[in-house]
Amino acid sequence: MAVFALVAQPLYGVITPNVSAATVVSETVSGDTAEWMFNRDASTSTPYAFTNDAVKTGPGSLYVKPIGANPKDKFIAEYFAKTAVKDFKWVKYDFKIAGNGTGADSDNFYLNVYATIDNSNEYYDCRFDYVPKVAAAKTRTATFNANATPVHVQKRGSRIAECPTTLKEMPAGSYVRALAINVGDTTASDQGLAGYLDNVQVRKATTTYAYDFAPLSAPTLVAPANDATVNGKVLVNSWEPVAGAAKYVYESYNDAAMTQKRWTETTTKTSKSATNVAHGTVFWWRVKAVDAKGVAESDWSSLYKVTIDNVGPTQPVLSVKDSNGDDIASGGTTKSYSVTTYWSNVGAANYQYLYWNNIANDPYNSEAKAWAPMVGQTTSRAGEFTQGEGTHYIKVCAFDLAGNKTCSDPYTIVYKKDIEAPSVPVNGAPNDELLKTNEFDFTWNESTDNEAGDLKYEFRSSQDKTKVGDAPDGSGAWESGELSSPKIHSSGAGDGIWYWQVRAIDATGNKSAWSEVWDMAIDTKNPTLELVQPQEGEVFGAVDKKTIRVEAKLYDEQGLGSYNIKIDEMDAETTDDADATVAAETYPGPVSLTVIAQLNSDDFADGEHTITITITDKAGNVTTETRKIVVANAVVVPGGGNVGGQPQGNSDDGDELQERTDRLNRPFPLPNSFGIVPTPELVSQGDKEVLGAQKTPDVDGAAKNVAAIPTEEGWKLFGMLWYWWLLLAAVIAAISAWLIAAAKRRAADNA
C-alpha cells in the first residue's frame, strides 16, 4: 500500500483551543470551519456530502462519494490541532467502508499527523502516517496515540536533522500542527471506493474535543410568522443563522403546492427584503442553508404563508366626557379634573392611546414626546389632568394585523379651574358722536368677574363695519392687545366714521364676548365757504341797483351744522332761527348748500357796511368770510333834486316823504322790516324743508313757507323811482337837442 502526504501548502485557520481540566467540548461540523477544512486541494478532490445516513454518533455523518478513475482522486478532511506534542494524547475516528470497498480497504481510511519543532508557521518538519489494521468489518473505529508506531515518517526541510520514529520523541517544544483523515490512497485500485466518517475525538491534555459530522440544519424561519398578514411597503423575510452555512437559498411560490415559483435568490444574509408588495398578495416561502463550497446543503425549512395587507383600519372617532358625564367638545374648555376618552370600535387588532400637552417643562409637552401606551382592544380610557392647567391633546391610533395604522384627529381640551368669562363691557364712549379732534380717549364701564383678580381688556376698531361685530379675531380690524384699564387713548386717527368694541379678560384667560359695536366720527377739517356775491367794495343805492344780493356756497365732508349771516354785527334772519340747522343726522356725510339772501339798499344808511357769513360743521369746526359794500342812496341828479331824498316842490303827502327820509337815515333795522324779504335757497337737500325762506304764521298759528313779495311801502317807492326816471330822460333829451342845434350852426358858419 502506498501512503501519500498532503500537498504542501500553508495551513489554514490554525487556532489554539481553550483547554479545561477533565472536560469534553462537543461540536457539530457540517462544513468548513475555523478548525476543519474538507478537500482543500481541488485537484485531488472527491465529491462528499454531510448526510443523515450511516449515523454512528449524533444526527448524521460525512459521506465520501465513490472515488473516480483518476489515480489522484481522493478525499482529505483536515483538522488544525495546534497543540504541543507533550499535550497531544490521542485521536480516534469512526469510519464505514462503502461503495465497492471491502474490509480489506480499511487502510484507505488512514491518518497523517503534521508536526513542527516549534510553534511556528512552518507547514511541517516531520509527518507521521498511521493506517488502521485490516479487518473484515466495514464499520470500525481507528485510534492512534503519540506513542504509536507510524507506518511511515516523512522529513521535510533542514530544520531537523532526523525525524524520530514516534511522535512522542519529537524535540521539546514541538507542536502538532494538523491532522488529516484520508479516504483513498491515490492509486487506481481505490476507484469506486466510498465511505463514511463520524465522531472524531482529539484529546489535548485533559480535554477531549469531540466533533460530530452531520448535515447543515434546516433554517428556522423567524418572520413573518406562518399565515401572517403584513404590510407590503417594506417586507422583510428573516430566519435564524445555521452553523456551518455560508449562504442561503430563498424561494417563494404563488401556491402551497409550490408549482408556481414566484422568486428565488441566493444570499449570504439571513433575511430577504422586498418593497411595495401589492395589497392582497398571498405567497409561500422557504429557505435552505448551503456551505461555502456549495457541497453541504441543509433540508428546506418549513413552508410559511404570507398575506399582504396595505390598507389601514377605519379612522377612530373620539369623544370625551367630564366627571359628570357631560360631553366636552374638541377645542372646548373644562374645569373637570377627571375625564374619560371614548373611541369608536373599528375592529382593530390593537389600539394606541396618545396624550400630550403644551405645558412648559412637562415631559409630554409635544406630540413627539407623547405618552403612548398600547391598550389592546379596549375602546375607552379614563385620565386626570395631573399636569395642570393648559391645553391637553388626546389621539387614538388603530392597528390591524398587518401593522397598518390609522389615527384619529387630535382631540383638544383646555383645562382651567376657572372657566367663567367676565361680563361684557358696556357704555362705550364716544358713541354716536362727531369729534373735531383725533386726540381723545375711548372709555367704557369696568367689567365684573366671578373670581378675584385684575381684569384686562382688548380693543379693536375699523372704518369697515364688517371687520367688527361678529367678525372673528384677526379679521383685519386694528387690535390693541391687552389693556390694563377700561380706556385707550386715540392719537392721529383719520377723519371719517369709526366702529369699535371691547371685551374683557380675567386672570385665567377667560374672555368675554365682544361688546356691542359703538360708532363715532372724526372731522378735523373746517367747512368750505365761497362768498359769490356781493363783490368786495361793491356800491349799492343807485336807482337801478337797490337790491343787495348775498350768495354763498357751503360744503363739508362730514355734514353742515348751521350757518349765520350778519350785517354790521347784527343778525340778518333768513329763517325764524338765526342758527339754522342744516341736517339732523349725526353722520350726514358730504353736504353742499347754496344760500341766497336779497336785501334793499334803502334799508341801510349811506356809507360802508360789512357782510359776515359764518358756517359751522357737525363737528363744530367754523369758517367765516366777510365782504365790505358801500350804500349810496343820496345821488345828485341833473335838473335838481335828490334821488332817495325829499322831492322838489310841494307834496300832498309830506308826512309820508318825511317818514321815508327818517327811515333811510336811522340805524340798521331788523330784516323783517326790509322792503324786500330775503330769500335764501337750499340746494341738494331732497325732501327737506327749504331753509332760508320766510316763515309766517298760518291762520291756525302754524308756520308755513311763503314767497317773497313787495310791501305797500315798496310800491310807493317804486312810483317815485319812475317819476325821477322820466324827469332824467327829459333833461337828457333837452341837452341832446341843444347839442344837435349847436352842431348845425357850426356847419353853416364853415360853409
C-alpha positions in Angstrom: 0.0 0.0 0.0 1.3 3.4 -0.9 0.9 6.3 1.5 0.9 9.8 0.2 1.2 13.0 2.1 -0.9 16.2 1.7 0.1 18.6 -1.0 2.5 21.1 0.6 0.7 24.5 1.2 0.2 26.8 4.1 -2.1 25.6 6.9 -5.5 27.4 7.2 -7.3 28.7 10.2 -5.0 27.5 12.9 -6.4 28.2 16.4 -5.4 27.3 20.0 -8.3 25.6 21.9 -9.1 26.8 25.4 -8.2 23.6 27.4 -10.1 23.0 30.6 -9.3 20.1 33.0 -11.4 16.9 32.7 -13.9 18.4 30.2 -15.4 17.4 26.9 -16.0 20.0 24.3 -18.5 18.9 21.7 -19.2 20.5 18.3 -21.3 19.5 15.3 -19.4 20.1 12.0 -21.5 20.5 8.8 -18.9 22.2 6.5 -15.7 24.2 6.6 -15.0 25.9 9.9 -12.1 27.6 11.6 -10.8 24.1 12.7 -11.9 21.9 9.8 -11.5 22.1 6.1 -12.7 19.5 3.6 -11.0 18.8 0.2 -8.9 21.9 0.3 -6.9 20.7 -2.7 -9.4 20.7 -5.5 -7.1 18.7 -7.8 -7.5 15.6 -5.8 -11.0 16.1 -4.6 -13.7 13.6 -4.4 -17.4 14.6 -4.0 -18.8 14.4 -0.5 -21.8 15.4 1.5 -23.0 15.7 5.1 -25.8 13.3 5.4 -28.2 11.6 7.8 -27.1 8.2 6.5 -24.8 5.7 8.4 -25.1 7.6 11.6 -22.7 6.4 14.4 -22.9 9.4 16.6 -25.2 12.4 16.6 -27.7 13.3 13.8 -25.6 12.4 10.8 -22.2 11.7 9.2 -19.9 12.7 6.4 -20.3 10.7 3.2 -17.4 10.4 0.8 -18.8 9.5 -2.6 -17.3 6.8 -4.8 -13.7 7.7 -5.9 -13.2 8.4 -9.6 -10.9 6.7 -12.1 -8.2 9.4 -11.8 -5.5 8.0 -9.6 -5.2 11.4 -7.9 -8.8 11.3 -6.8 -9.1 11.0 -3.0 -10.7 12.8 0.0 -9.0 14.7 2.8 -10.5 16.1 6.0 -8.1 18.5 7.7 -8.2 19.3 11.4 -6.0 22.1 12.7 -4.9 20.8 16.1 -2.4 23.5 17.1 -1.3 21.9 20.3 2.1 20.9 21.9 3.3 17.4 21.3 3.6 16.9 25.1 -0.2 17.7 25.4 -1.3 15.5 22.5 -2.7 12.3 23.9 -4.7 10.5 21.2 -7.1 10.8 18.3 -9.8 8.4 17.1 -12.5 8.4 14.5 -15.3 6.2 13.2 -15.4 5.1 9.6 -17.5 2.8 7.4 -16.4 1.3 4.2 -19.0 1.7 1.4 -19.2 1.6 -2.3 -17.3 -1.3 -3.8 -14.9 -1.4 -0.9 -14.4 -4.4 1.4 -12.9 -4.9 4.9 -9.6 -5.1 3.3 -9.8 -1.5 2.2 -9.6 -0.2 5.8 -6.1 1.0 5.0 -7.6 3.6 2.7 -9.0 5.4 5.8 -5.6 6.4 7.2 -4.3 9.4 9.3 -1.5 11.9 8.7 -0.1 13.9 11.7 1.9 17.0 10.9 4.5 18.2 13.5 6.9 21.1 13.8 9.9 21.5 16.1 8.5 24.8 17.4 5.3 26.9 17.4 5.9 28.4 14.0 4.0 28.7 10.8 6.1 26.1 9.1 4.0 23.6 7.1 5.7 20.7 8.9 9.1 19.3 9.8 8.0 15.7 10.4 4.9 13.8 9.2 3.7 10.6 10.8 1.4 8.3 8.9 -0.9 5.8 10.7 -3.0 3.1 9.0 -5.9 1.1 10.6 -5.4 -2.6 10.7 -7.2 -4.6 8.1 -10.3 -6.4 9.3 -13.4 -8.0 7.8 -15.8 -5.5 9.5 -16.7 -2.4 7.4 -17.7 -0.3 10.4 -14.7 0.4 12.7 -13.1 2.9 15.0 -9.4 3.9 14.4 -7.4 5.0 17.4 -3.8 6.4 17.5 -1.7 8.0 20.3 1.7 9.7 20.5 3.4 6.5 21.3 2.1 4.5 18.4 4.5 3.5 15.7 3.6 5.0 12.4 3.8 3.1 9.1 5.8 5.9 7.6 7.7 9.0 8.8 8.4 11.8 6.3 11.1 14.5 7.0 10.7 17.9 5.3 13.4 20.6 5.1 16.5 21.0 7.2 15.2 22.4 10.4 15.5 18.9 11.9 18.4 16.6 11.2 16.3 13.4 11.5 12.7 12.7 12.4 12.2 10.3 15.4 10.3 7.1 15.0 7.4 8.2 17.1 5.6 11.5 17.6 6.3 11.3 21.3 10.0 11.6 20.6 9.8 14.9 18.8 12.2 17.5 20.4 10.9 19.5 23.4 8.8 22.4 22.3 7.5 20.6 19.2 3.8 21.1 18.1 1.2 19.1 16.4 0.1 21.4 13.6 -2.6 19.4 11.9 -4.3 16.0 11.5 -5.5 14.7 8.1 -8.0 11.9 7.7 -7.8 10.4 4.2 -10.1 8.3 2.1 -8.3 6.8 -0.9 -4.6 6.1 -1.5 -4.2 7.9 -4.9 -4.0 4.6 -6.8 -6.2 3.1 -9.4 -7.2 0.4 -7.0 -9.4 2.7 -5.0 -11.7 3.5 -7.8 -15.3 3.1 -6.8 -14.4 3.1 -3.1 -16.8 5.2 -0.8 -17.2 5.5 2.9 -18.5 7.5 5.9 -16.6 9.4 8.6 -18.1 10.3 12.0 -17.3 11.0 15.7 -13.8 12.4 15.6 -12.3 12.9 19.0 -9.0 14.6 19.9 -7.5 14.5 23.4 -5.4 17.5 24.3 -4.0 17.4 27.9 -7.1 16.8 30.0 -9.8 18.0 27.4 -11.4 15.9 24.8 -12.7 17.7 21.7 -15.5 15.7 20.1 -16.7 16.5 16.6 -19.9 15.0 15.1 -20.3 15.2 11.3 -23.9 16.0 10.4 -25.8 17.7 7.6 -26.4 21.5 7.9 -29.5 22.2 10.0 -32.6 23.4 8.1 -33.0 27.2 8.8 -35.7 28.2 11.3 -37.9 30.9 9.9 -38.4 33.9 12.1 -40.6 36.5 10.4 -43.2 36.9 9.2 -44.8 34.2 11.2 -46.6 31.4 9.3 -50.0 32.6 8.0 -49.2 36.2 9.0 -50.8 39.3 7.5 -48.3 42.0 7.0 -47.8 45.4 5.3 -46.0 45.1 1.9 -44.4 48.6 1.8 -41.2 47.2 3.3 -41.4 43.4 3.7 -38.5 41.5 5.4 -38.4 37.7 5.5 -35.9 36.5 8.1 -34.6 33.3 9.6 -32.1 32.0 12.2 -28.4 31.6 11.1 -27.3 28.0 10.6 -23.9 26.8 11.9 -21.6 25.9 9.1 -23.7 27.7 6.5 -22.0 30.3 4.2 -25.1 31.2 2.2 -28.8 30.5 1.9 -31.3 29.8 -0.9 -34.6 31.6 -0.7 -37.6 30.6 -2.6 -41.2 31.8 -2.8 -44.3 30.5 -4.6 -47.8 31.6 -5.5 -49.3 28.4 -4.3 -48.9 26.0 -1.4 -48.1 23.1 -3.8 -45.0 25.0 -4.9 -45.9 24.6 -8.6 -45.8 28.4 -9.4 -42.4 29.8 -8.4 -42.6 33.4 -7.6 -38.9 34.2 -6.7 -35.6 32.5 -6.0 -32.4 34.1 -4.7 -29.1 33.1 -3.0 -27.9 35.4 -0.3 -25.3 35.4 2.4 -27.7 37.3 4.7 -30.3 35.8 7.0 -33.1 37.9 5.5 -34.7 38.7 2.2 -36.2 42.2 1.7 -38.9 43.4 -0.7 -40.7 46.7 -1.1 -44.1 47.8 -2.3 -45.6 44.3 -2.5 -49.1 44.8 -3.8 -52.1 44.8 -1.5 -53.9 41.4 -1.4 -50.9 39.4 -2.5 -50.6 35.8 -1.0 -47.4 33.8 -1.2 -45.5 30.9 0.4 -41.7 30.9 1.1 -38.9 28.6 2.4 -35.1 28.7 2.9 -32.2 26.2 2.9 -28.6 26.5 4.1 -25.5 25.8 2.0 -21.8 25.7 3.0 -19.1 27.9 1.4 -18.3 25.3 -1.3 -21.8 24.6 -2.2 -21.3 20.9 -1.1 -23.2 20.7 2.1 -26.8 21.7 1.9 -29.5 21.6 4.6 -33.0 20.4 4.2 -35.6 23.0 3.2 -37.1 24.9 6.1 -40.8 24.8 6.8 -43.1 26.5 4.2 -44.7 29.7 5.5 -47.7 31.5 4.1 -47.8 35.4 4.0 -50.8 37.7 3.1 -50.1 41.3 2.2 -52.5 44.0 3.6 -51.6 47.6 2.8 -54.9 49.2 3.9 -55.2 50.6 7.4 -58.3 50.4 9.6 -61.1 52.9 9.6 -60.2 56.1 11.5 -61.4 56.0 15.1 -63.8 58.8 16.2 -63.2 60.3 19.7 -65.5 61.7 22.3 -64.6 62.9 25.8 -66.9 63.3 28.9 -66.2 65.1 32.1 -66.6 63.7 35.6 -70.4 64.5 35.4 -70.7 62.5 32.2 -71.2 65.7 30.1 -69.6 65.9 26.7 -66.6 68.1 26.2 -66.2 69.3 22.6 -62.8 69.2 20.9 -61.4 72.6 21.4 -63.6 73.2 24.4 -62.8 74.2 27.9 -63.5 72.3 31.1 -62.9 72.6 34.8 -63.3 68.9 35.3 -60.1 67.4 36.7 -61.1 63.9 35.5 -62.2 63.0 32.0 -62.8 59.8 30.1 -62.0 59.3 26.4 -64.1 57.0 24.2 -63.5 56.0 20.7 -65.4 54.1 18.0 -64.6 50.4 17.7 -63.2 50.0 14.2 -62.3 46.3 14.6 -58.6 46.9 15.1 -56.3 44.3 16.4 -54.8 46.8 18.8 -55.3 50.5 19.9 -52.7 53.0 21.0 -53.7 55.9 23.3 -51.6 59.1 22.9 -51.5 62.0 25.3 -49.5 65.3 25.2 -49.9 68.9 26.2 -48.5 72.4 25.7 -47.3 72.9 29.3 -43.7 74.0 29.6 -41.3 71.7 31.4 -43.8 68.8 31.3 -42.3 65.6 29.9 -45.2 65.2 27.5 -45.3 68.8 26.1 -45.2 67.8 22.4 -46.7 65.1 20.2 -43.2 63.8 19.6 -42.9 63.2 23.4 -46.5 61.8 23.8 -47.3 59.2 26.3 -48.4 56.3 24.1 -49.3 53.0 25.7 -50.9 50.2 23.7 -54.2 49.4 25.2 -55.3 46.3 23.3 -58.8 46.2 22.1 -60.4 48.4 24.7 -62.4 51.5 23.4 -62.1 53.9 26.4 -59.6 55.2 28.8 -60.0 57.4 31.9 -57.4 60.1 32.8 -56.8 63.1 35.0 -55.1 66.4 34.2 -52.3 65.9 36.7 -50.1 68.1 34.6 -52.2 71.2 35.5 -54.0 73.9 33.6 -53.3 74.3 29.9 -54.1 72.8 26.6 -54.2 69.0 26.5 -54.3 66.7 23.4 -55.6 63.1 23.0 -55.3 60.9 20.0 -56.1 57.2 19.4 -54.4 55.1 16.7 -55.9 51.8 15.4 -53.6 49.0 14.2 -54.6 46.0 12.1 -52.9 42.6 12.0 -50.6 43.8 9.3 -49.4 46.7 11.4 -51.2 49.3 9.3 -52.0 52.3 11.5 -54.9 54.8 11.3 -55.1 57.6 13.8 -57.9 59.9 14.9 -57.7 63.6 14.7 -56.1 65.2 17.8 -58.8 66.0 20.4 -58.0 69.3 22.1 -59.2 70.2 25.6 -58.4 73.3 27.6 -58.4 72.5 31.3 -59.0 75.5 33.6 -60.1 75.7 37.2 -62.0 78.9 36.3 -63.9 78.7 33.0 -66.4 81.5 33.6 -65.8 84.6 31.5 -66.1 88.1 32.9 -69.1 90.4 32.0 -69.3 92.1 28.6 -68.2 95.7 28.8 -71.0 98.4 28.4 -71.4 102.2 28.0 -68.7 102.8 25.5 -67.9 106.4 24.7 -67.7 108.3 22.4 -70.7 106.7 20.8 -72.9 108.3 18.1 -70.7 111.4 18.3 -68.7 113.5 15.8 -65.5 115.0 17.2 -63.3 117.7 15.7 -60.1 116.2 17.2 -58.3 112.9 16.9 -56.7 113.2 20.3 -59.2 111.7 22.8 -59.9 108.6 25.0 -62.2 105.7 24.3 -63.8 104.6 27.6 -66.2 102.0 28.9 -67.5 100.6 32.1 -65.3 98.2 34.1 -66.4 94.6 33.8 -67.1 92.2 36.6 -65.9 88.6 37.2 -66.7 85.6 39.4 -63.1 85.3 40.6 -60.8 87.8 42.2 -58.1 89.2 40.1 -57.3 92.1 37.8 -59.2 92.3 34.6 -57.7 93.2 31.3 -59.3 94.4 28.1 -58.9 94.1 24.4 -60.0 96.9 22.0 -60.5 96.7 18.2 -61.7 99.3 15.7 -62.1 99.7 12.0 -63.7 102.0 9.4 -65.1 98.9 7.8 -68.1 97.7 10.0 -67.8 94.1 8.6 -64.5 93.7 10.4 -66.0 94.1 13.9 -69.2 92.9 15.4 -69.4 89.1 14.8 -66.2 89.1 12.8 -63.6 86.6 14.1 -60.3 87.6 15.6 -57.7 88.6 13.1 -60.4 89.8 10.6 -58.4 92.9 9.7 -59.6 95.4 12.4 -56.9 97.2 14.4 -56.4 95.3 17.7 -54.8 96.8 20.8 -53.6 93.7 22.6 -54.2 93.6 26.4 -55.1 96.8 28.2 -54.8 97.2 32.0 -57.7 99.7 32.4 -61.0 100.4 30.7 -59.8 103.1 28.4 -57.4 103.6 25.5 -56.1 106.9 24.1 -56.6 107.7 20.4 -54.0 109.7 18.6 -53.8 110.5 14.9 -56.8 108.6 13.7 -58.0 109.6 10.2 -61.2 111.5 9.5 -64.4 109.5 9.0 -66.6 107.1 10.8 -65.0 104.6 13.2 -66.6 101.4 14.6 -65.2 100.0 17.8 -65.8 97.4 20.5 -64.0 95.9 23.5 -64.0 92.6 25.5 -62.8 91.7 29.0 -60.2 89.0 30.0 -59.9 87.6 33.5 -56.8 86.4 35.3 -57.1 82.8 34.0 -57.5 84.0 30.4 -61.3 83.6 30.0 -62.6 86.2 27.6 -66.0 87.8 27.5 -67.9 88.2 24.2 -67.1 91.3 22.3 -69.3 94.3 23.3 -71.9 95.8 21.1 -70.4 97.9 18.2 -70.1 101.6 19.1 -69.5 104.3 16.4 -68.2 107.8 16.3 -66.7 110.1 13.7 -63.7 112.4 13.4 -63.7 115.6 11.4 -60.6 117.8 11.8 -61.2 119.9 8.7 -63.1 123.3 8.6 -66.1 123.5 6.3 -65.7 125.2 2.9 -67.3 128.7 2.3 -67.3 130.5 -1.0 -68.9 134.0 -0.9 -70.0 134.5 -4.5 -71.9 137.9 -4.1 -71.5 140.8 -3.4 -68.0 141.7 -4.5 -65.6 143.5 -2.2 -66.3 147.3 -2.2 -69.4 146.9 -4.5 -71.7 150.1 -4.4 -75.4 149.8 -4.0 -78.1 152.5 -3.9 -78.4 153.8 -7.5 -81.9 153.8 -9.0 -81.0 150.6 -10.9 -79.1 148.9 -8.1 -81.2 148.9 -5.0 -81.1 145.1 -4.4 -78.1 143.8 -2.4 -77.8 140.1 -3.4 -75.9 137.9 -0.9 -75.0 134.5 -2.4 -72.7 131.9 -0.7 -71.8 128.2 -1.4 -71.3 126.0 1.6 -69.7 122.5 1.7 -68.4 120.0 4.3 -67.3 116.3 4.0 -68.9 115.3 7.4 -72.1 117.5 7.3 -73.1 121.1 8.0 -74.4 122.1 11.4 -75.5 125.7 10.9 -74.8 129.0 9.1 -75.3 132.7 10.1 -75.4 136.0 8.2 -74.6 139.3 9.9 -74.8 142.8 8.6 -72.6 145.1 10.7 -72.6 142.7 13.6 -76.4 142.4 13.5 -78.1 139.1 12.6 -79.8 139.0 9.3 -82.5 136.5 9.8 -83.1 134.1 6.9 -85.5 132.0 8.9 -87.2 132.2 12.2 -84.0 130.7 13.7 -80.7 132.7 13.4 -78.6 129.4 13.6 -80.4 127.3 11.0 -80.0 123.6 11.4 -78.8 122.2 8.1 -79.0 118.4 8.8 -80.4 116.4 11.7 -78.3 113.2 11.2 -75.3 112.6 13.3 -73.2 111.5 10.3 -74.9 113.0 7.2 -71.8 112.7 5.1 -70.9 115.3 2.4 -73.3 118.2 2.2 -73.4 121.1 -0.4 -75.6 124.1 0.2 -76.1 127.4 -1.7 -77.6 130.3 0.4 -79.1 133.4 -1.3 -80.4 136.5 0.6 -81.7 139.7 -1.2 -81.7 143.0 0.7 -82.8 146.6 -0.2 -80.1 149.2 -0.1 -82.8 151.8 1.0 -82.9 149.9 4.3 -79.3 150.9 5.1 -77.7 154.2 5.8 -75.3 155.5 3.2 -71.8 154.5 3.9 -69.7 151.3 4.3 -71.3 148.1 5.6 -69.8 144.7 6.4 -71.5 141.4 5.5 -70.3 138.4 7.5 -71.2 134.8 6.8 -70.2 132.1 9.4 -70.7 128.4 8.9 -70.3 125.6 11.4 -70.0 121.8 10.5 -71.4 119.0 12.6 -68.2 118.6 14.5 -68.1 122.2 15.5 -65.4 123.4 13.0 -66.1 127.0 11.9 -65.3 129.0 8.8 -66.1 132.8 8.4 -65.9 135.1 5.4 -66.7 138.9 5.1 -67.4 141.4 2.4 -67.4 145.2 2.6 -70.0 147.1 0.5 -71.0 150.7 0.0 -74.5 152.1 0.2 -75.0 155.4 -1.7 -78.7 156.2 -1.8 -78.4 160.1 -1.9 -77.1 160.7 -5.5 -77.4 164.3 -7.2 -79.5 164.2 -10.4 -79.3 166.9 -13.2 -82.2 169.3 -13.0 -82.2 169.5 -9.3 -83.5 167.2 -6.5 -82.1 164.2 -4.7 -82.8 160.7 -5.7 -83.7 159.0 -2.5 -84.2 162.3 -0.7 -87.3 164.7 -0.5 -88.6 165.6 -4.0 -88.6 169.3 -5.2 -91.9 171.3 -4.9 -94.9 170.8 -2.7 -96.4 167.4 -1.8 -99.8 166.4 -0.7 -98.2 163.7 1.3 -95.4 165.5 3.1 -95.6 163.3 6.2 -95.1 160.2 4.2 -92.0 161.6 2.5 -90.6 162.7 5.8 -91.2 159.2 7.2 -89.3 157.7 4.3 -86.4 160.1 4.8 -86.2 159.3 8.5 -86.3 155.6 7.9 -83.5 155.7 5.4 -81.3 157.5 7.9 -82.0 155.5 11.0 -79.7 152.7 12.3 -79.8 149.2 10.6 -83.3 147.8 11.1 -84.2 144.1 11.8 -84.5 142.2 8.5 -88.3 141.6 8.9 -88.9 145.3 8.1 -86.8 145.3 4.9 -88.6 146.5 1.8 -87.8 143.1 0.1 -87.9 139.9 2.1 -84.5 137.9 1.8 -85.0 134.6 0.1 -82.1 132.1 0.9 -82.2 129.0 -1.2 -81.3 125.4 -0.1 -79.7 123.1 -2.7 -79.4 119.3 -2.8 -81.5 118.6 0.3 -84.0 116.2 -1.1 -87.4 116.4 0.6 -86.1 118.6 3.4 -87.8 121.9 4.3 -86.4 124.8 2.2 -84.3 126.7 4.7 -83.9 130.4 4.4 -87.5 131.1 3.2 -89.6 133.4 5.4 -91.9 131.6 7.7 -95.2 133.3 8.5 -98.0 132.1 10.8 -100.9 130.3 9.1 -104.4 131.1 10.1 -104.2 128.4 12.8 -100.9 129.7 14.1 -98.7 127.1 12.4 -95.6 128.3 10.4 -95.6 127.9 6.7 -93.3 128.9 3.8 -94.3 131.9 1.8 -92.8 133.5 -1.3 -91.0 136.9 -1.0 -93.5 139.8 -2.1 -93.1 143.7 -2.0 -94.7 145.6 0.8 -97.1 148.7 0.4 -94.2 151.0 1.2 -92.2 149.3 -1.5 -94.9 150.2 -4.1 -94.8 153.8 -3.2 -91.0 154.0 -3.6 -91.4 152.2 -6.9 -93.6 155.1 -8.2 -91.2 157.8 -7.1 -88.4 156.0 -9.0 -90.5 156.1 -12.2 -91.1 159.9 -11.7 -87.4 160.7 -11.4 -86.5 158.4 -14.3 -88.9 160.4 -16.6 -87.5 163.7 -15.4 -84.0 162.5 -16.1 -85.0 161.4 -19.6 -86.5 164.8 -20.4 -83.3 166.6 -19.3 -81.2 164.2 -21.4 -83.5 164.9 -24.4 -83.2 168.7 -24.0 -79.4 168.5 -23.8 -79.3 166.3 -26.9 -81.5 168.8 -28.9 -79.2 171.7 -27.8 -76.1 169.8 -28.9 -77.6 169.0 -32.3 -78.7 172.6 -32.9 -75.2 173.8 -32.0 -73.6 171.4 -34.4 -75.8 172.6 -37.3 -74.9 176.3 -36.7 -71.1 175.4 -36.7 -71.6 173.7 -40.0 -73.4 176.7 -41.5 -70.6 179.0 -40.4 -68.0 176.9 -42.0 -69.9 176.9 -45.3 
